[in-house]
Amino acid sequence: MLHYAIVFLVIAIIAGIFGFAGIAGAASGIAQILFVLFLVLFIISFFFKRGPAA
């Protein structure tokens, strides 16, 4: 999921360089949503990870 966020960020940067404001805005919005979703899932998995049964 972090990979997709980085891909959309790169697409937004390239689109911004070439002047496609609509595409750049949409891609950066998608990248932000995916990054926040990645962080939330990472924090949840960090706190609720299952260790070896003792």
C-alpha positions in Angstrom: 0.0 0.0 0.0 2.9 2.3 0.7 4.2 1.5 -2.8 0.9 2.7 -4.3 1.1 5.9 -2.3 4.6 6.6 -3.6 3.6 5.8 -7.1 0.7 8.3 -7.0 3.0 10.9 -5.4 5.5 10.5 -8.3 2.6 10.8 -10.8 1.4 14.0 -9.1 4.9 15.5 -9.2 5.4 14.6 -12.9 1.9 16.0 -13.7 2.6 19.1 -11.8 5.9 19.7 -13.6 4.1 19.4 -17.0 1.2 21.6 -15.9 -1.6 19.2 -15.6 -3.1 20.7 -12.4 -6.2 18.5 -12.4 -4.3 15.2 -12.7 -1.7 16.4 -10.2 -4.4 17.4 -7.6 -6.2 14.1 -8.0 -3.0 12.0 -7.8 -1.8 13.9 -4.7 -5.2 13.4 -3.0 -5.1 9.7 -3.7 -1.5 9.5 -2.4 -2.4 11.3 0.8 -5.4 9.0 1.4 -3.3 5.9 0.8 -0.5 7.1 3.0 -2.9 7.8 5.9 -4.5 4.4 5.4 -1.1 2.8 5.5 -0.2 4.6 8.7 -3.4 3.6 10.4 -3.1 -0.1 9.4 0.6 -0.1 10.4 -0.2 1.3 13.9 -3.0 -1.2 14.4 -0.9 -4.1 13.3 2.0 -2.9 15.6 -0.2 -2.8 18.7 -2.2 -6.0 18.0 0.5 -8.2 16.6 0.3 -11.8 17.6 3.4 -13.2 19.2 4.3 -16.8 19.9 1.9 -18.5 22.3 3.5 -19.0 25.6 
